[in-house]
Amino acid sequence: MLPRLIALCLCFAVCGCVRESVKEADTSAGKVLTVWQASTDNGDKPGIGITIEDYAGRITATFVVLDPNKPHDFKAGKALATEIVQTNEFQFRLVVHLDETRRDEFVLQFEGPLKGERLNAMIRDFGTESQPIKLTFERQK
């Protein structure tokens, strides 16, 4: 999975898309009650970031390709349209739209419920036995 994520990030870096601003969260469902973020640092290659938002039980996610010069700065990254399918309380399937015609799918597995200041999780490609990547989500608000 890591080579696939790195290739995805490099594609955006080459296209000059990494430095676009992250879009504001859709707040049409009401006030965001809780937000968690996790990110990876791939050295000189773009990393990934994931934001999970809880709108009173309605969970949303945003997948972000991060600028390698600002590896944990979500606002300096490129937000990708992301659909979330909750398969159970601790596992989500993320459908990430790379462009108008291409998408990628990942499984995000949490160790526990979406509560607390820090959440441990693993992400891997959907439908394959790829090597999972460990993530630690930290509560932002």
Contacts in CASP RR format, 6 or more apart in sequence:
PFRMAT RR
TARGET T0000
AUTHOR 0000-0000-0000
METHOD contacts of the structure
MODEL  1
MLPRLIALCLCFAVCGCVRESVKEADTSAGKVLTVWQASTDNGDKPGIGI
TIEDYAGRITATFVVLDPNKPHDFKAGKALATEIVQTNEFQFRLVVHLDE
TRRDEFVLQFEGPLKGERLNAMIRDFGTESQPIKLTFERQK
1 123 0 8 1.000
1 124 0 8 1.000
1 125 0 8 1.000
1 128 0 8 1.000
1 130 0 8 1.000
1 131 0 8 1.000
1 132 0 8 1.000
1 133 0 8 1.000
2 131 0 8 1.000
2 133 0 8 1.000
4 104 0 8 1.000
4 125 0 8 1.000
4 130 0 8 1.000
5 40 0 8 1.000
5 42 0 8 1.000
5 47 0 8 1.000
5 48 0 8 1.000
5 133 0 8 1.000
6 42 0 8 1.000
6 45 0 8 1.000
6 46 0 8 1.000
6 47 0 8 1.000
8 65 0 8 1.000
8 98 0 8 1.000
8 104 0 8 1.000
9 18 0 8 1.000
9 42 0 8 1.000
9 45 0 8 1.000
9 46 0 8 1.000
9 47 0 8 1.000
9 48 0 8 1.000
9 65 0 8 1.000
9 66 0 8 1.000
10 45 0 8 1.000
10 46 0 8 1.000
11 98 0 8 1.000
12 18 0 8 1.000
12 46 0 8 1.000
12 65 0 8 1.000
12 78 0 8 1.000
13 45 0 8 1.000
13 46 0 8 1.000
13 65 0 8 1.000
13 68 0 8 1.000
17 65 0 8 1.000
17 78 0 8 1.000
18 46 0 8 1.000
18 65 0 8 1.000
18 66 0 8 1.000
18 67 0 8 1.000
18 68 0 8 1.000
18 76 0 8 1.000
18 77 0 8 1.000
18 78 0 8 1.000
19 67 0 8 1.000
19 76 0 8 1.000
19 77 0 8 1.000
19 78 0 8 1.000
20 77 0 8 1.000
20 78 0 8 1.000
20 79 0 8 1.000
21 75 0 8 1.000
21 77 0 8 1.000
22 62 0 8 1.000
22 64 0 8 1.000
22 74 0 8 1.000
22 75 0 8 1.000
22 77 0 8 1.000
22 78 0 8 1.000
22 79 0 8 1.000
23 62 0 8 1.000
23 79 0 8 1.000
25 32 0 8 1.000
25 35 0 8 1.000
25 51 0 8 1.000
25 53 0 8 1.000
25 60 0 8 1.000
25 62 0 8 1.000
26 60 0 8 1.000
27 55 0 8 1.000
29 55 0 8 1.000
29 56 0 8 1.000
29 58 0 8 1.000
30 55 0 8 1.000
30 56 0 8 1.000
31 55 0 8 1.000
31 56 0 8 1.000
32 53 0 8 1.000
32 54 0 8 1.000
32 55 0 8 1.000
32 141 0 8 1.000
33 54 0 8 1.000
33 55 0 8 1.000
33 56 0 8 1.000
33 57 0 8 1.000
34 53 0 8 1.000
34 54 0 8 1.000
34 114 0 8 1.000
34 139 0 8 1.000
34 141 0 8 1.000
35 51 0 8 1.000
35 52 0 8 1.000
35 53 0 8 1.000
35 54 0 8 1.000
35 139 0 8 1.000
35 140 0 8 1.000
35 141 0 8 1.000
36 51 0 8 1.000
36 52 0 8 1.000
36 114 0 8 1.000
36 119 0 8 1.000
36 137 0 8 1.000
36 138 0 8 1.000
36 139 0 8 1.000
36 140 0 8 1.000
37 49 0 8 1.000
37 50 0 8 1.000
37 51 0 8 1.000
37 52 0 8 1.000
37 74 0 8 1.000
37 137 0 8 1.000
37 138 0 8 1.000
37 140 0 8 1.000
38 49 0 8 1.000
38 50 0 8 1.000
38 119 0 8 1.000
38 121 0 8 1.000
38 135 0 8 1.000
38 136 0 8 1.000
38 137 0 8 1.000
38 138 0 8 1.000
39 47 0 8 1.000
39 48 0 8 1.000
39 49 0 8 1.000
39 50 0 8 1.000
39 64 0 8 1.000
39 66 0 8 1.000
39 71 0 8 1.000
39 72 0 8 1.000
39 74 0 8 1.000
39 135 0 8 1.000
40 47 0 8 1.000
40 48 0 8 1.000
40 49 0 8 1.000
40 66 0 8 1.000
40 71 0 8 1.000
40 133 0 8 1.000
40 135 0 8 1.000
41 47 0 8 1.000
41 71 0 8 1.000
41 72 0 8 1.000
42 68 0 8 1.000
42 71 0 8 1.000
43 68 0 8 1.000
43 71 0 8 1.000
44 68 0 8 1.000
45 68 0 8 1.000
46 65 0 8 1.000
46 66 0 8 1.000
46 67 0 8 1.000
46 68 0 8 1.000
47 65 0 8 1.000
47 66 0 8 1.000
47 68 0 8 1.000
47 71 0 8 1.000
48 63 0 8 1.000
48 64 0 8 1.000
48 65 0 8 1.000
48 66 0 8 1.000
49 63 0 8 1.000
49 64 0 8 1.000
49 65 0 8 1.000
49 66 0 8 1.000
49 74 0 8 1.000
50 61 0 8 1.000
50 62 0 8 1.000
50 63 0 8 1.000
50 64 0 8 1.000
50 94 0 8 1.000
50 108 0 8 1.000
50 123 0 8 1.000
50 135 0 8 1.000
50 137 0 8 1.000
51 61 0 8 1.000
51 62 0 8 1.000
51 64 0 8 1.000
51 74 0 8 1.000
52 59 0 8 1.000
52 60 0 8 1.000
52 61 0 8 1.000
52 114 0 8 1.000
52 137 0 8 1.000
53 59 0 8 1.000
53 60 0 8 1.000
53 61 0 8 1.000
53 62 0 8 1.000
54 114 0 8 1.000
59 84 0 8 1.000
59 86 0 8 1.000
59 92 0 8 1.000
59 114 0 8 1.000
60 82 0 8 1.000
60 84 0 8 1.000
61 82 0 8 1.000
61 84 0 8 1.000
61 92 0 8 1.000
61 94 0 8 1.000
61 108 0 8 1.000
62 79 0 8 1.000
62 80 0 8 1.000
62 82 0 8 1.000
63 79 0 8 1.000
63 80 0 8 1.000
63 82 0 8 1.000
63 94 0 8 1.000
63 96 0 8 1.000
63 106 0 8 1.000
64 74 0 8 1.000
64 77 0 8 1.000
64 78 0 8 1.000
64 79 0 8 1.000
64 80 0 8 1.000
65 77 0 8 1.000
65 78 0 8 1.000
65 80 0 8 1.000
66 72 0 8 1.000
66 73 0 8 1.000
66 74 0 8 1.000
66 76 0 8 1.000
66 77 0 8 1.000
67 73 0 8 1.000
67 76 0 8 1.000
67 77 0 8 1.000
69 76 0 8 1.000
70 76 0 8 1.000
70 77 0 8 1.000
80 96 0 8 1.000
80 97 0 8 1.000
80 98 0 8 1.000
81 96 0 8 1.000
81 97 0 8 1.000
82 94 0 8 1.000
82 95 0 8 1.000
82 96 0 8 1.000
82 97 0 8 1.000
83 94 0 8 1.000
83 95 0 8 1.000
83 97 0 8 1.000
84 92 0 8 1.000
84 93 0 8 1.000
84 94 0 8 1.000
84 95 0 8 1.000
85 92 0 8 1.000
85 93 0 8 1.000
85 94 0 8 1.000
85 95 0 8 1.000
86 92 0 8 1.000
87 93 0 8 1.000
89 112 0 8 1.000
89 113 0 8 1.000
90 109 0 8 1.000
90 110 0 8 1.000
90 111 0 8 1.000
90 112 0 8 1.000
90 113 0 8 1.000
91 107 0 8 1.000
91 108 0 8 1.000
91 109 0 8 1.000
91 110 0 8 1.000
92 107 0 8 1.000
92 108 0 8 1.000
93 105 0 8 1.000
93 106 0 8 1.000
93 107 0 8 1.000
93 108 0 8 1.000
93 126 0 8 1.000
94 105 0 8 1.000
94 106 0 8 1.000
94 107 0 8 1.000
94 108 0 8 1.000
94 123 0 8 1.000
95 103 0 8 1.000
95 104 0 8 1.000
95 105 0 8 1.000
96 103 0 8 1.000
96 104 0 8 1.000
96 105 0 8 1.000
96 106 0 8 1.000
97 103 0 8 1.000
98 104 0 8 1.000
104 125 0 8 1.000
105 125 0 8 1.000
105 126 0 8 1.000
105 127 0 8 1.000
106 123 0 8 1.000
106 124 0 8 1.000
106 125 0 8 1.000
106 126 0 8 1.000
107 123 0 8 1.000
107 124 0 8 1.000
107 125 0 8 1.000
107 126 0 8 1.000
107 127 0 8 1.000
108 121 0 8 1.000
108 122 0 8 1.000
108 123 0 8 1.000
108 135 0 8 1.000
109 121 0 8 1.000
109 122 0 8 1.000
109 123 0 8 1.000
109 124 0 8 1.000
109 132 0 8 1.000
110 119 0 8 1.000
110 120 0 8 1.000
110 121 0 8 1.000
111 119 0 8 1.000
111 120 0 8 1.000
111 121 0 8 1.000
112 119 0 8 1.000
112 120 0 8 1.000
116 139 0 8 1.000
117 138 0 8 1.000
117 139 0 8 1.000
118 136 0 8 1.000
118 137 0 8 1.000
118 138 0 8 1.000
118 139 0 8 1.000
119 136 0 8 1.000
119 137 0 8 1.000
120 134 0 8 1.000
120 135 0 8 1.000
120 136 0 8 1.000
120 137 0 8 1.000
121 134 0 8 1.000
121 135 0 8 1.000
121 136 0 8 1.000
121 137 0 8 1.000
122 132 0 8 1.000
122 133 0 8 1.000
122 134 0 8 1.000
122 135 0 8 1.000
123 132 0 8 1.000
123 133 0 8 1.000
123 135 0 8 1.000
124 130 0 8 1.000
124 131 0 8 1.000
124 132 0 8 1.000
124 133 0 8 1.000
END
